[in-house]
Amino acid sequence: MDLNSLMLMRHELILTLLILILLVVDIVFTGENKKKVSYIAVGLFAVYTVIGFLPLKEGTLFGGMFETNRMIFTFKNILNIGVLLISLLSINWLNNKSLKHQKIGEFFILLFSSLLGMFFLISSRNFLMLYLSLELSTLPVTALAAYDIYSRKSSEAGIKLILSAALSSGIFLFGISFIYAAGGSLYFHDLVGNIGHSYLSIAGLVMFFAGFAFKISLVPFHFWTADVYEGAPTPVSNYLSVISKSAAVFILMITLFVTFRELIDIWVPMLYGISILTMFIGNFFALRQQNLKRFLAFSSVAQAGFVMMGMLAADKLAVATVIYFMAIYIFSNIGAFGVVQIVSIFSGKENIDDYNGFYRTNPNLALVLMLSLFSLAGIPPIAGFFGKFFLYTSAASKGYYLLVFIAVVNVTISLYYYLLVVRAAFLRRSDNPIPYFKNDVLTRIGLIIVVVSLFLIGLYSPLYDYINSVVNVLNI
Amino acid sequence: MISGISIYEILTVSTIIFFIGIYGFVTRKNLIAMLMSIELILNSAALNFVIFNKYLFPNELGGAIFSIFIIAVAAAETALALAIIINLYRLMMSLKTDDLETMKY
């Protein structure tokens, strides 16, 4: 291995370097200067995001454990942009007086370590690598969920997240051990065509899937989602709902489509049922929520159901549509969570009724909230519609018309509850509305990027063509 | 190969440990006991890897190495969970799950 081949993991190497620099920076700046740490962290990360777009060679490292190609490269850049937006929106919260401790450096170090885990996760081509990177991506987020150590809810979210993550990784490991017994290897490329069609391999597949279903919060395993999203600090909930979920969806899709190709007659009906259950339960629980963070948690559960529907077709089109949908979902959810977070920092209000009259006091924020929610619901001029539309196309191309019909019914239900929030913000009046507040420049930049991309991703078609061309690297 | 013991017997042991862990996780009301149940689940998976490696693929080391990583990561997980539990105990003066629950549907 020489420097040239080592540069295949450029994203990971630079991110590791960035984390190490931040550790030093955190020591150097003390007292009043502590606030500068957050600007340095976000500035470095912005530079790194730009570097990430430079062209990268394709290839494998470490005897085939680590792979990078155009598809993975594209997805890593999407995740980078998402994390950059989340860090931009979280600076305001970190420098706020309401937080009793000043552990700004730790926040970014843990956030970036988790992102590093995600990168190894989507690049991994070996089950050992997959497990280690899954843990590397989960453990820092758990620490972040319990970040506000003086808040009881935050600690409760942390313990719930770590217990369910540990349980899920235990089940996941038990499943992998069965796959190892059935296939005789831990490498994905050795396992293709060698898993066989026995009870052993089916049990392995189901347990493996259950472990990932916890991470993506699919329905029988979604119980932690609402509690953790409500209790954790909002930027962390944002990260969990967006980055963590999309990385897990991506690697689950690759393993199912490529490694578990032989068992396609097992996992397609499984996905079919889980997709329907997830959409319905996510939507019906979202209907009755008053707290906006819980509401967004259940809406993200429902969105995961739509993604599972898109994966049913199990071909290249399905991969392209899911990547495209996840890219759109990242921006829409960051927008919605971002506004909730800003309001929660300034006024401490998180309920839907508190948003009555929001448009009159904060018209810009209300518009961002409306656009993000419309994108999540899938209303035409905004990107979310195109994402959902391609998912339907993907499912319909293999003849799952009934499922597409069920999904459309679910979109209608979801439209109702998204509009409840919009109605509260725009049409209702209130005697005690959320007061006007001025946002700092970085938050504004973050929200502007979100809004612009919500329109751009949907209307600028070369983007979809590009994603459609990069999935050709898959051999399916 | 361990003489006199077939793979089925050891697999039965590891499966029993796994389900004891699941049962304990669901029924226990104490956070430390739940953590112990998770350890059981992880260790049953580690045991499984070693057995499959020893009995089915004796010429390689993939499974045995995997089990070492499982032990290391489980230690990290436990350390983090214990840190959060200590913080919760300072805030709540209790480790019972019923007392801790503030967020409900």
Interface residues (C-beta under 8 A of the other chain):
Chain A: F127 L128 Y131 L132 E135 L139 T142 A143 A146 I149 Y150 R152 K153 S155 E156 G158 I159 I162 L163 A165 A166 L167 S169 G170 I171 L173 F174 I176 S177 F178 Y180 A181 G184 S185 L186 A226 D227 E230 G231 F285
Chain B: F18 G21 F25 L31 M34 L35 I38 I41 L42 S44 A45 A46 N48 F49 F52 N53 L56 F57 G62 G63 I65 F66 F69 I70 V73 A76 E77 L80 A81 I84 I85 N87 L88 L91 M92 L100 E101 T102 M103 Y105
